[in-house]
Amino acid sequence: MAAYLIADIDVRDPARYDAYRAEVGATIARHGGKFLVAGGPVRILEGDGVVHRPVVVEFPSMAALEDWYRSAEYAPLITLRQEAACGFLYAVDGVGG
């Protein structure tokens, strides 16, 4: 069953975040993931929340997502992202077919 990484990122240092973006896609792809949403305009339909930079990444499974997140190749990019931006990330299983 597919699993999804969902994030809202508030970029504070665009140059450093661009360095993160330049490398993160390849690490995601190596774990079978693909971006479904990576920024773009947001339309709030209900509520009064603020969305900064929405990101949704699909992985083939929760195990693949967690393997990517805990991988040695992604570890330095976590630090880079946290230095360039703040926000939240969470993982959720998709709906089974």
N, CA, C and O atoms as a printed pandas DataFrame, in Angstrom:
     atom_number atom_name residue_name chain_id  residue_number  x_coord  y_coord  z_coord
0              1         N          MET        A               1    0.840   -1.169    0.000
1              2        CA          MET        A               1    0.000    0.000    0.000
2              3         C          MET        A               1    0.891    1.239    0.000
3              4         O          MET        A               1    1.887    1.298    0.721
4              5         N          ALA        A               2    0.530    2.212   -0.800
5              6        CA          ALA        A               2    1.296    3.451   -0.878
6              7         C          ALA        A               2    1.254    4.189    0.462
7              8         O          ALA        A               2    0.315    4.046    1.246
8              9         N          ALA        A               3    2.300    4.981    0.697
9             10        CA          ALA        A               3    2.362    5.854    1.871
10            11         C          ALA        A               3    2.786    7.233    1.390
11            12         O          ALA        A               3    3.444    7.377    0.360
12            13         N          TYR        A               4    2.396    8.239    2.157
13            14        CA          TYR        A               4    2.606    9.614    1.737
14            15         C          TYR        A               4    3.329   10.413    2.803
15            16         O          TYR        A               4    2.990   10.351    3.985
16            17         N          LEU        A               5    4.318   11.154    2.375
17            18        CA          LEU        A               5    4.956   12.157    3.211
18            19         C          LEU        A               5    4.243   13.464    2.894
19            20         O          LEU        A               5    4.172   13.873    1.735
20            21         N          ILE        A               6    3.720   14.113    3.918
21            22        CA          ILE        A               6    3.023   15.380    3.739
22            23         C          ILE        A               6    3.737   16.412    4.594
23            24         O          ILE        A               6    4.035   16.174    5.764
24            25         N          ALA        A               7    4.008   17.562    3.989
25            26        CA          ALA        A               7    4.752   18.594    4.702
26            27         C          ALA        A               7    4.219   19.974    4.358
27            28         O          ALA        A               7    3.628   20.189    3.300
28            29         N          ASP        A               8    4.439   20.886    5.262
29            30        CA          ASP        A               8    4.236   22.312    5.012
30            31         C          ASP        A               8    5.519   22.987    5.449
31            32         O          ASP        A               8    5.879   22.947    6.626
32            33         N          ILE        A               9    6.203   23.600    4.515
33            34        CA          ILE        A               9    7.531   24.145    4.751
34            35         C          ILE        A               9    7.496   25.667    4.629
35            36         O          ILE        A               9    7.039   26.206    3.621
36            37         N          ASP        A              10    7.976   26.346    5.650
37            38        CA          ASP        A              10    8.113   27.802    5.637
38            39         C          ASP        A              10    9.586   28.114    5.384
39            40         O          ASP        A              10   10.413   28.039    6.292
40            41         N          VAL        A              11    9.895   28.459    4.156
41            42        CA          VAL        A              11   11.286   28.694    3.758
42            43         C          VAL        A              11   11.747   30.028    4.331
43            44         O          VAL        A              11   11.118   31.064    4.112
44            45         N          ARG        A              12   12.865   29.986    5.074
45            46        CA          ARG        A              12   13.441   31.183    5.688
46            47         C          ARG        A              12   14.705   31.639    4.970
47            48         O          ARG        A              12   15.039   32.824    4.974
48            49         N          ASP        A              13   15.407   30.686    4.351
49            50        CA          ASP        A              13   16.657   30.989    3.624
50            51         C          ASP        A              13   16.546   30.346    2.245
51            52         O          ASP        A              13   16.921   29.185    2.076
52            53         N          PRO        A              14   16.037   31.083    1.257
53            54        CA          PRO        A              14   15.783   30.500   -0.061
54            55         C          PRO        A              14   17.018   29.894   -0.730
55            56         O          PRO        A              14   16.901   28.864   -1.394
56            57         N          ALA        A              15   18.170   30.488   -0.579
57            58        CA          ALA        A              15   19.382   29.951   -1.215
58            59         C          ALA        A              15   19.734   28.586   -0.632
59            60         O          ALA        A              15   20.060   27.662   -1.378
60            61         N          ARG        A              16   19.673   28.450    0.666
61            62        CA          ARG        A              16   19.964   27.153    1.296
62            63         C          ARG        A              16   18.882   26.133    0.970
63            64         O          ARG        A              16   19.175   24.953    0.775
64            65         N          TYR        A              17   17.644   26.582    0.913
65            66        CA          TYR        A              17   16.570   25.660    0.574
66            67         C          TYR        A              17   16.706   25.188   -0.867
67            68         O          TYR        A              17   16.405   24.032   -1.165
68            69         N          ASP        A              18   17.152   26.053   -1.761
69            70        CA          ASP        A              18   17.406   25.638   -3.142
70            71         C          ASP        A              18   18.485   24.557   -3.197
71            72         O          ASP        A              18   18.401   23.645   -4.018
72            73         N          ALA        A              19   19.494   24.651   -2.331
73            74        CA          ALA        A              19   20.528   23.614   -2.262
74            75         C          ALA        A              19   19.919   22.288   -1.811
75            76         O          ALA        A              19   20.283   21.231   -2.326
76            77         N          TYR        A              20   19.006   22.340   -0.863
77            78        CA          TYR        A              20   18.293   21.142   -0.403
78            79         C          TYR        A              20   17.472   20.549   -1.543
79            80         O          TYR        A              20   17.537   19.348   -1.807
80            81         N          ARG        A              21   16.707   21.392   -2.210
81            82        CA          ARG        A              21   15.854   20.921   -3.309
82            83         C          ARG        A              21   16.657   20.295   -4.440
83            84         O          ARG        A              21   16.192   19.358   -5.088
84            85         N          ALA        A              22   17.842   20.800   -4.675
85            86        CA          ALA        A              22   18.681   20.276   -5.758
86            87         C          ALA        A              22   19.091   18.827   -5.516
87            88         O          ALA        A              22   19.386   18.100   -6.465
88            89         N          GLU        A              23   19.112   18.402   -4.258
89            90        CA          GLU        A              23   19.587   17.053   -3.935
90            91         C          GLU        A              23   18.506   16.093   -3.460
91            92         O          GLU        A              23   18.647   14.882   -3.628
92            93         N          VAL        A              24   17.438   16.602   -2.876
93            94        CA          VAL        A              24   16.474   15.713   -2.228
94            95         C          VAL        A              24   15.739   14.810   -3.212
95            96         O          VAL        A              24   15.447   13.661   -2.883
96            97         N          GLY        A              25   15.435   15.299   -4.404
97            98        CA          GLY        A              25   14.664   14.507   -5.365
98            99         C          GLY        A              25   15.309   13.183   -5.709
99           100         O          GLY        A              25   14.629   12.162   -5.816
100          101         N          ALA        A              26   16.625   13.196   -5.884
101          102        CA          ALA        A              26   17.333   11.951   -6.217
102          103         C          ALA        A              26   17.260   10.954   -5.070
103          104         O          ALA        A              26   17.151    9.751   -5.310
104          105         N          THR        A              27   17.319   11.430   -3.826
105          106        CA          THR        A              27   17.243   10.499   -2.692
106          107         C          THR        A              27   15.847    9.887   -2.607
107          108         O          THR        A              27   15.702    8.705   -2.295
108          109         N          ILE        A              28   14.835   10.681   -2.881
109          110        CA          ILE        A              28   13.459   10.178   -2.872
110          111         C          ILE        A              28   13.263    9.131   -3.965
111          112         O          ILE        A              28   12.682    8.072   -3.725
112          113         N          ALA        A              29   13.746    9.431   -5.150
113          114        CA          ALA        A              29   13.591    8.500   -6.277
114          115         C          ALA        A              29   14.272    7.170   -6.003
115          116         O          ALA        A              29   13.747    6.121   -6.375
116          117         N          ARG        A              30   15.435    7.195   -5.357
117          118        CA          ARG        A              30   16.153    5.948   -5.056
118          119         C          ARG        A              30   15.377    5.047   -4.096
119          120         O          ARG        A              30   15.660    3.853   -4.000
120          121         N          HIS        A              31   14.412    5.608   -3.395
121          122        CA          HIS        A              31   13.583    4.826   -2.472
122          123         C          HIS        A              31   12.180    4.601   -3.039
123          124         O          HIS        A              31   11.259    4.225   -2.314
124          125         N          GLY        A              32   12.034    4.835   -4.332
125          126        CA          GLY        A              32   10.770    4.563   -5.003
126          127         C          GLY        A              32    9.732    5.661   -4.874
127          128         O          GLY        A              32    8.572    5.466   -5.240
128          129         N          GLY        A              33   10.138    6.822   -4.354
129          130        CA          GLY        A              33    9.202    7.909   -4.139
130          131         C          GLY        A              33    9.101    8.843   -5.326
131          132         O          GLY        A              33    9.972    8.881   -6.195
132          133         N          LYS        A              34    8.000    9.604   -5.337
133          134        CA          LYS        A              34    7.835   10.625   -6.370
134          135         C          LYS        A              34    7.011   11.778   -5.806
135          136         O          LYS        A              34    6.086   11.579   -5.018
136          137         N          PHE        A              35    7.374   12.987   -6.230
137          138        CA          PHE        A              35    6.641   14.169   -5.797
138          139         C          PHE        A              35    5.277   14.204   -6.468
139          140         O          PHE        A              35    5.169   13.995   -7.676
140          141         N          LEU        A              36    4.246   14.466   -5.692
141          142        CA          LEU        A              36    2.908   14.725   -6.214
142          143         C          LEU        A              36    2.598   16.213   -6.124
143          144         O          LEU        A              36    1.902   16.763   -6.977
144          145         N          VAL        A              37    3.117   16.857   -5.087
145          146        CA          VAL        A              37    2.963   18.298   -4.885
146          147         C          VAL        A              37    4.288   18.820   -4.371
147          148         O          VAL        A              37    4.885   18.231   -3.469
148          149         N          ALA        A              38    4.754   19.926   -4.940
149          150        CA          ALA        A              38    5.995   20.551   -4.476
150          151         C          ALA        A              38    5.862   22.060   -4.622
151          152         O          ALA        A              38    6.418   22.661   -5.540
152          153         N          GLY        A              39    5.118   22.658   -3.702
153          154        CA          GLY        A              39    4.888   24.094   -3.757
154          155         C          GLY        A              39    3.704   24.418   -4.644
155          156         O          GLY        A              39    2.882   23.552   -4.944
156          157         N          GLY        A              40    3.623   25.655   -5.054
157          158        CA          GLY        A              40    2.537   26.096   -5.911
158          159         C          GLY        A              40    1.468   26.830   -5.136
159          160         O          GLY        A              40    1.473   26.838   -3.905
160          161         N          PRO        A              41    0.555   27.445   -5.858
161          162        CA          PRO        A              41   -0.509   28.212   -5.205
162          163         C          PRO        A              41   -1.427   27.311   -4.381
163          164         O          PRO        A              41   -1.699   26.168   -4.748
164          165         N          VAL        A              42   -1.890   27.850   -3.275
165          166        CA          VAL        A              42   -2.789   27.131   -2.369
166          167         C          VAL        A              42   -4.085   27.915   -2.258
167          168         O          VAL        A              42   -4.073   29.139   -2.127
168          169         N          ARG        A              43   -5.188   27.210   -2.311
169          170        CA          ARG        A              43   -6.500   27.817   -2.072
170          171         C          ARG        A              43   -7.083   27.206   -0.809
171          172         O          ARG        A              43   -7.384   26.013   -0.773
172          173         N          ILE        A              44   -7.238   28.006    0.207
173          174        CA          ILE        A              44   -7.848   27.538    1.449
174          175         C          ILE        A              44   -9.354   27.471    1.213
175          176         O          ILE        A              44   -9.985   28.478    0.896
176          177         N          LEU        A              45   -9.918   26.288    1.368
177          178        CA          LEU        A              45  -11.352   26.103    1.156
178          179         C          LEU        A              45  -12.151   26.196    2.450
179          180         O          LEU        A              45  -13.315   26.596    2.444
180          181         N          GLU        A              46  -11.519   25.825    3.553
181          182        CA          GLU        A              46  -12.174   25.915    4.859
182          183         C          GLU        A              46  -11.125   26.217    5.906
183          184         O          GLU        A              46   -9.955   25.871    5.740
184          185         N          GLY        A              47  -11.537   26.858    6.978
185          186        CA          GLY        A              47  -10.629   27.145    8.077
186          187         C          GLY        A              47   -9.806   28.394    7.824
187          188         O          GLY        A              47   -9.946   29.064    6.801
188          189         N          ASP        A              48   -8.948   28.684    8.784
189          190        CA          ASP        A              48   -8.157   29.899    8.702
190          191         C          ASP        A              48   -6.659   29.606    8.815
191          192         O          ASP        A              48   -5.891   30.465    9.248
192          193         N          GLY        A              49   -6.254   28.431    8.437
193          194        CA          GLY        A              49   -4.855   28.056    8.500
194          195         C          GLY        A              49   -4.023   28.761    7.442
195          196         O          GLY        A              49   -4.546   29.287    6.460
196          197         N          VAL        A              50   -2.739   28.758    7.663
197          198        CA          VAL        A              50   -1.785   29.313    6.713
198          199         C          VAL        A              50   -0.934   28.167    6.189
199          200         O          VAL        A              50   -0.355   27.408    6.966
200          201         N          VAL        A              51   -0.862   28.047    4.889
201          202        CA          VAL        A              51   -0.016   27.039    4.255
202          203         C          VAL        A              51    1.106   27.783    3.549
203          204         O          VAL        A              51    0.859   28.711    2.779
204          205         N          HIS        A              52    2.332   27.372    3.816
205          206        CA          HIS        A              52    3.487   28.063    3.236
206          207         C          HIS        A              52    3.910   27.421    1.921
207          208         O          HIS        A              52    3.708   27.995    0.851
208          209         N          ARG        A              53    4.487   26.249    2.001
209          210        CA          ARG        A              53    4.928   25.496    0.824
210          211         C          ARG        A              53    4.478   24.057    1.015
211          212         O          ARG        A              53    5.140   23.301    1.727
212          213         N          PRO        A              54    3.371   23.657    0.399
213          214        CA          PRO        A              54    2.895   22.289    0.580
214          215         C          PRO        A              54    3.729   21.303   -0.235
215          216         O          PRO        A              54    4.137   21.587   -1.361
216          217         N          VAL        A              55    3.967   20.146    0.362
217          218        CA          VAL        A              55    4.724   19.086   -0.303
218          219         C          VAL        A              55    4.019   17.763   -0.014
219          220         O          VAL        A              55    3.671   17.471    1.130
220          221         N          VAL        A              56    3.813   16.971   -1.060
221          222        CA          VAL        A              56    3.278   15.622   -0.910
222          223         C          VAL        A              56    4.150   14.705   -1.750
223          224         O          VAL        A              56    4.337   14.930   -2.946
224          225         N          VAL        A              57    4.685   13.662   -1.108
225          226        CA          VAL        A              57    5.535   12.689   -1.800
226          227         C          VAL        A              57    4.926   11.316   -1.596
227          228         O          VAL        A              57    4.615   10.930   -0.469
228          229         N          GLU        A              58    4.755   10.579   -2.680
229          230        CA          GLU        A              58    4.218    9.222   -2.615
230          231         C          GLU        A              58    5.364    8.222   -2.632
231          232         O          GLU        A              58    6.273    8.320   -3.456
232          233         N          PHE        A              59    5.314    7.264   -1.721
233          234        CA          PHE        A              59    6.257    6.146   -1.675
234          235         C          PHE        A              59    5.463    4.853   -1.855
235          236         O          PHE        A              59    4.264    4.824   -1.581
236          237         N          PRO        A              60    6.114    3.791   -2.310
237          238        CA          PRO        A              60    5.389    2.530   -2.513
238          239         C          PRO        A              60    4.862    1.906   -1.220
239          240         O          PRO        A              60    3.923    1.111   -1.250
240          241         N          SER        A              61    5.466    2.268   -0.087
241          242        CA          SER        A              61    5.033    1.697    1.194
242          243         C          SER        A              61    5.551    2.575    2.326
243          244         O          SER        A              61    6.427    3.416    2.123
244          245         N          MET        A              62    5.002    2.369    3.519
245          246        CA          MET        A              62    5.493    3.086    4.692
246          247         C          MET        A              62    6.929    2.687    4.981
247          248         O          MET        A              62    7.731    3.517    5.409
248          249         N          ALA        A              63    7.261    1.419    4.751
249          250        CA          ALA        A              63    8.642    0.971    4.985
250          251         C          ALA        A              63    9.609    1.718    4.071
251          252         O          ALA        A              63   10.683    2.121    4.517
252          253         N          ALA        A              64    9.251    1.909    2.808
253          254        CA          ALA        A              64   10.113    2.644    1.880
254          255         C          ALA        A              64   10.261    4.097    2.313
255          256         O          ALA        A              64   11.355    4.659    2.256
256          257         N          LEU        A              65    9.153    4.707    2.750
257          258        CA          LEU        A              65    9.200    6.089    3.226
258          259         C          LEU        A              65   10.123    6.207    4.432
259          260         O          LEU        A              65   10.980    7.088    4.477
260          261         N          GLU        A              66    9.950    5.329    5.400
261          262        CA          GLU        A              66   10.767    5.391    6.606
262          263         C          GLU        A              66   12.225    5.060    6.316
263          264         O          GLU        A              66   13.119    5.648    6.924
264          265         N          ASP        A              67   12.484    4.125    5.393
265          266        CA          ASP        A              67   13.861    3.828    4.998
266          267         C          ASP        A              67   14.522    5.060    4.402
267          268         O          ASP        A              67   15.681    5.353    4.697
268          269         N          TRP        A              68   13.780    5.789    3.554
269          270        CA          TRP        A              68   14.317    7.027    2.980
270          271         C          TRP        A              68   14.604    8.041    4.083
271          272         O          TRP        A              68   15.700    8.599    4.145
272          273         N          TYR        A              69   13.622    8.283    4.954
273          274        CA          TYR        A              69   13.777    9.308    5.976
274          275         C          TYR        A              69   14.948    9.011    6.913
275          276         O          TYR        A              69   15.626    9.932    7.369
276          277         N          ARG        A              70   15.184    7.747    7.199
277          278        CA          ARG        A              70   16.249    7.357    8.126
278          279         C          ARG        A              70   17.574    7.020    7.416
279          280         O          ARG        A              70   18.535    6.601    8.061
280          281         N          SER        A              71   17.617    7.204    6.106
281          282        CA          SER        A              71   18.812    6.809    5.341
282          283         C          SER        A              71   19.991    7.739    5.597
283          284         O          SER        A              71   19.825    8.913    5.928
284          285         N          ALA        A              72   21.185    7.178    5.435
285          286        CA          ALA        A              72   22.415    7.957    5.580
286          287         C          ALA        A              72   22.501    9.046    4.524
287          288         O          ALA        A              72   23.065   10.110    4.778
288          289         N          GLU        A              73   21.950    8.794    3.344
289          290        CA          GLU        A              73   22.018    9.802    2.283
290          291         C          GLU        A              73   21.100   10.993    2.565
291          292         O          GLU        A              73   21.400   12.109    2.140
292          293         N          TYR        A              74   19.996   10.780    3.269
293          294        CA          TYR        A              74   19.087   11.884    3.563
294          295         C          TYR        A              74   19.469   12.642    4.832
295          296         O          TYR        A              74   19.105   13.809    4.976
296          297         N          ALA        A              75   20.186   12.016    5.747
297          298        CA          ALA        A              75   20.515   12.643    7.041
298          299         C          ALA        A              75   21.113   14.042    6.906
299          300         O          ALA        A              75   20.656   14.948    7.603
300          301         N          PRO        A              76   22.114   14.269    6.044
301          302        CA          PRO        A              76   22.649   15.630    5.955
302          303         C          PRO        A              76   21.652   16.618    5.337
303          304         O          PRO        A              76   21.723   17.822    5.587
304          305         N          LEU        A              77   20.736   16.101    4.538
305          306        CA          LEU        A              77   19.734   16.984    3.934
306          307         C          LEU        A              77   18.679   17.411    4.955
307          308         O          LEU        A              77   18.110   18.497    4.843
308          309         N          ILE        A              78   18.419   16.562    5.948
309          310        CA          ILE        A              78   17.514   16.974    7.028
310          311         C          ILE        A              78   18.082   18.205    7.710
311          312         O          ILE        A              78   17.373   19.185    7.937
312          313         N          THR        A              79   19.364   18.147    8.033
313          314        CA          THR        A              79   20.019   19.280    8.684
314          315         C          THR        A              79   19.938   20.529    7.813
315          316         O          THR        A              79   19.616   21.611    8.304
316          317         N          LEU        A              80   20.229   20.382    6.527
317          318        CA          LEU        A              80   20.173   21.511    5.613
318          319         C          LEU        A              80   18.755   22.097    5.550
319          320         O          LEU        A              80   18.582   23.315    5.596
320          321         N          ARG        A              81   17.742   21.224    5.445
321          322        CA          ARG        A              81   16.351   21.702    5.408
322          323         C          ARG        A              81   15.993   22.434    6.680
323          324         O          ARG        A              81   15.364   23.491    6.630
324          325         N          GLN        A              82   16.381   21.892    7.820
325          326        CA          GLN        A              82   16.037   22.514    9.093
326          327         C          GLN        A              82   16.754   23.848    9.292
327          328         O          GLN        A              82   16.245   24.722    9.993
328          329         N          GLU        A              83   17.913   24.011    8.694
329          330        CA          GLU        A              83   18.618   25.290    8.760
330          331         C          GLU        A              83   17.995   26.325    7.821
331          332         O          GLU        A              83   18.072   27.525    8.082
332          333         N          ALA        A              84   17.386   25.868    6.740
333          334        CA          ALA        A              84   16.836   26.768    5.726
334          335         C          ALA        A              84   15.359   27.070    5.924
335          336         O          ALA        A              84   14.853   28.060    5.395
336          337         N          ALA        A              85   14.658   26.224    6.686
337          338        CA          ALA        A              85   13.205   26.358    6.774
338          339         C          ALA        A              85   12.700   25.746    8.068
339          340         O          ALA        A              85   13.413   25.013    8.753
340          341         N          CYS        A              86   11.452   26.066    8.385
341          342        CA          CYS        A              86   10.786   25.380    9.487
342          343         C          CYS        A              86    9.452   24.881    8.948
343          344         O          CYS        A              86    9.020   25.277    7.865
344          345         N          GLY        A              87    8.822   24.032    9.692
345          346        CA          GLY        A              87    7.556   23.481    9.236
346          347         C          GLY        A              87    7.296   22.159    9.913
347          348         O          GLY        A              87    7.818   21.888   10.994
348          349         N          PHE        A              88    6.479   21.329    9.269
349          350        CA          PHE        A              88    6.199   20.015    9.827
350          351         C          PHE        A              88    6.116   18.995    8.707
351          352         O          PHE        A              88    5.793   19.318    7.564
352          353         N          LEU        A              89    6.416   17.749    9.068
353          354        CA          LEU        A              89    6.329   16.618    8.155
354          355         C          LEU        A              89    5.580   15.508    8.876
355          356         O          LEU        A              89    5.747   15.319   10.081
356          357         N          TYR        A              90    4.764   14.784    8.147
357          358        CA          TYR        A              90    4.172   13.573    8.721
358          359         C          TYR        A              90    3.984   12.537    7.620
359          360         O          TYR        A              90    3.952   12.854    6.431
360          361         N          ALA        A              91    3.864   11.307    8.054
361          362        CA          ALA        A              91    3.697   10.182    7.136
362          363         C          ALA        A              91    2.349    9.531    7.402
363          364         O          ALA        A              91    1.907    9.414    8.545
364          365         N          VAL        A              92    1.702    9.105    6.306
365          366        CA          VAL        A              92    0.391    8.478    6.444
366          367         C          VAL        A              92    0.250    7.401    5.373
367          368         O          VAL        A              92    0.702    7.573    4.241
368          369         N          ASP        A              93   -0.380    6.293    5.742
369          370        CA          ASP        A              93   -0.667    5.245    4.759
370          371         C          ASP        A              93   -1.786    5.698    3.836
371          372         O          ASP        A              93   -2.695    6.420    4.247
372          373         N          GLY        A              94   -1.709    5.269    2.597
373          374        CA          GLY        A              94   -2.785    5.517    1.636
374          375         C          GLY        A              94   -3.937    4.556    1.887
375          376         O          GLY        A              94   -3.877    3.701    2.771
376          377         N          VAL        A              95   -4.958    4.712    1.110
377          378        CA          VAL        A              95   -6.136    3.849    1.208
378          379         C          VAL        A              95   -5.873    2.614    0.369
379          380         O          VAL        A              95   -5.501    2.731   -0.798
380          381         N          GLY        A              96   -6.057    1.443    0.935
381          382        CA          GLY        A              96   -5.844    0.187    0.217
382          383         C          GLY        A              96   -6.866    0.021   -0.904
383          384         O          GLY        A              96   -8.010    0.464   -0.803
384          385         N          GLY        A              97   -6.413   -0.637   -1.982
385          386        CA          GLY        A              97   -7.257   -0.811   -3.164
386          387         C          GLY        A              97   -8.333   -1.787   -2.945
387          388         O          GLY        A              97   -9.128   -2.042   -3.849
